């Protein structure tokens, strides 16, 4: 098959990069060249932002229904293309079609925000002589920089509320996963979005990502990705215009399993959490703490489940786990495994590795008895690698679970309701699962992290706030002077 030609989408048109450069995208399963992708320059980002800026006055002056009809139409088009989108992500990043939910997730976001965009402010008569109101208004040009592991999840959860709130948008895809976003870009004109309302560029972070983070005309930026990149973006934002920032960053999420828990369930779900998508999820429970008396039984069940995982061609329905997303991911995971071998006990559950052209499969790895301060306990591996340690008391479990700079997701398995509540309160984490673990989440609950796992929260109920400024308007009422009107502090 000839490689796909993937161009930027700027001002309603598919365009090459200003310098004509492209980069090659290879399948992490077969190793075949699957696309030639336009590599955005700073000039391309400037063009995308200029188009968004020009489109803003008209788009923001529309009613929520007028904007919403295009989001609703896009949701329909995404739903109709679900199977095709699943194939695109399987091909480009090795995401198995068997666990693909991203098309559904994206359609849900465009559908929800097509009807939810009625941002309202407040009013107040608490200042004598004044009627005061607060307004919620779009920032202008909003932007997103997204990672590769679930491209359409991030494409939609950032763009849909931003557009609904009246912003226009510039998005940069990940250099590892531009295919499914490209397919959505092809739907934007059919959905009727005016030129410039949505602009999408492809490319690497150092050039186009940096150009977005430091752009003077972008006023709000939502980023999902690693802590390392988040730090660079935060600096670029501060060095340019202090744009409003939303960060969803990495994790080193703990799951605590008490002896009284349903061990089968705990082993099954924690195994799924870390191993699905080959460990490449931000909220995977990569540290598991098991109460000592049941640790042996738990580890045996966990290993037999990991051993039975079916690794293979991600485009086939029967495959449970695909390869790592590319060579650099594969190498990084192997480096961590080598590091882990120096400090703890390596157990290989014995999962079968299939033959593939690219050779980027990593079989699930379980580490036991890792010191709490070892590298593998502290850093995000982003691969099918889990550390299982033991504890004796609840106090000890909470202390070691919280001993991390991350705080995205934590889980606790127990049949003691009081202990479950104490742990839910005590875990330093943006999300806590009780008798469940990640990827369990909810549309209407805040998604985001404590500590270095993020800044801000996203969800159906909260995301609109990420894309709206607040303005206080003080309106003097004439004829009220006799009753003390005119004093803004009300004294
Ligand atoms: P990454 O940080 O390497 O890249 C993310 C995006 O940032 C890409 O589009 C990349 O091109 C861009 N980028 C890179 N350098 C940049 C720079 N200097 N300036 C601006 N942009 C730049 O992350 P990744 O490897 O794509 O994704 C994996 C990471 O994302 C993991 O740490 C994972 O935990 C995290 N993640 C977090 C969440 C969450 O919701 N908290 C969800 C998914 C992934």
Boltz pocket constraint, residues with backbone or C-beta under 6 A from the ligand:
constraints:
  - pocket:
      binder: B
      contacts: [[A, 145], [A, 146], [A, 147], [A, 148], [A, 149], [A, 172], [A, 173], [A, 174], [A, 175], [A, 203], [A, 204], [A, 205], [A, 206], [A, 208], [A, 209], [A, 210], [A, 213], [A, 224], [A, 225], [A, 226], [A, 227], [A, 228], [A, 229], [A, 230], [A, 232], [A, 233], [A, 248], [A, 249], [A, 250], [A, 251], [A, 281], [A, 282], [A, 283], [A, 380], [A, 382], [A, 408], [A, 449], [A, 453], [A, 454]]
      max_distance: 6.0
